Amino acid sequence: MAGVASRLRAAADTDPALMIVRSPKPTDLEMPLSGFNDAITPIERFFVRCHTYTPQVDLKAWNLKVEGLVTRPVTLAMAELKKLPRVELVTVVECAGNGRSFYQPRVPGTQWAYGSVGNGKWTGVRLKDVLAKAGVKDSAKHVLFDGADEPLGKMEDFRRSIPIEKAMDPDTMLAFAMNGQELPVQHGFPLRVVVPGWASDSWVKWLTRIEVLDHEYDGFWMKTAYRHPPKPVAPGTAVDPAQMVPVTDLGVKSVIATPLLGPVVGLPVKISGAAWSNASPVVGVDVSVDGGKTWNAAALGKDLGRYSWRLFETSWTPRVEGEYVIMSRARNAAGAVQPMEQEWNPSGYLWNVVHRVPVQFAYPPGYREACLSCHDGHMMVQQRLTRAQWEREVDKMVRWGAPVKAEQREGILQYLERFK
């Protein structure tokens, strides 16, 4: 752990005013649903998860130590680290507890809803290249990470290890930049681990030390925390941590950003959001507007890489007043499909059930009395007229006695012209 002088930089960081504050201290900030319309999550809206107070690190005094089962322990300043080949990767980082608030029975912990996740562009060096400078011994099995954050009270220091195979994966990296700027304080300045496809508990921030081990680290944050049952358990079941396995890769998942729960405004209704997975990329998102009875493929946005989320979008024009349930269901290249029901676990990890958004639709004021009193709705839907044509039709119907008030005319026209 680094006991270095504190110095904050002027780089942009997450703005609490734009976030859902789950905890001001230690800092836990959740991205609102609107963030799932961004291909790359802006830093000011990027979620923050901290078990401790945020350390303030002086880059001039900082260095990275690599030791343990290596042939030549090394200490690297940032300038030395940046001499290694530079890599860039767009990848989702998601808190393992994202969605915890939806588990029933409820489980303790930060009560995240949907937004303890973000999609960032990370710049840094491969972890395997750093390890190569130290020379990893054949007996190496795990790689342990430690950061500059200090535990609260008698809490054990936050340290996590990953298997050597994941550490040597060419996509696993140490990032010193995020979204094209120096790594922000809240996100791990000056260096954080990036373990693409895995939950953020392995993405250790404020990195100061790497230790190569011949075993999985046996500290609290590996042997007790961030573990889940390897098979389904009955809701409410207490499970011994020794009978559970560490949280690693993410499940396939999608979240709807629009529309929000409640009345839909404007037609056609835009249904949009983001979908992501683990090392197997998202290949499709299906949307249902009838509670899962039927599904239709949404259009996917630009592919930014196997670990990035994919934006999705489709449109829907309800033709009958009433209540609807909009749902999104993602699938990945490995054939995994977002589940309709969630398996419960005692820590509330890895929630990825199909997202459901109940909405209500009502015709614009005056439409029912002016149009549906004489016609079935299909008469209007099939026309597909231009705005000018509908204006003439509405004016004709008014001359024939349709009770359209002056203040209702525009809303009716906007509704009709969207049937195209």
Secondary structure, DSSP 8 states (H G I E B T S, - for coil): ----------S----GGGSEEEEETTEEEE--GGGGG-SS--GGG--EE-SS------TTT--EEEEESBSS-EEE-HHHHTTS-EEEEEEEEE-TTTTGGG-SS--SS----S-SEEEEEEEEEEHHHHHHHH-B-TT--EEEEEES---STT----EEEEEHHHHTSTT-EEEEEETTEE--GGGTTT-EEE-TTB-GGGS-SSEEEEEEESS---SHHHHTSSEE-SS---TT----GGGSEE--B---EEEEEES-SEE--SSSEEEEEEEE-SSS-EEEEEEESSTTSS-EE-EE-----TTS-EEEEEEE---S-EEEEEEEEEEETTS-B--SS----TT-------EEEEEEE---TTHIIIIITTS-HHHHHTT---HHHHHHHHHHHHHTT----HHHHHHHHHHHTT--
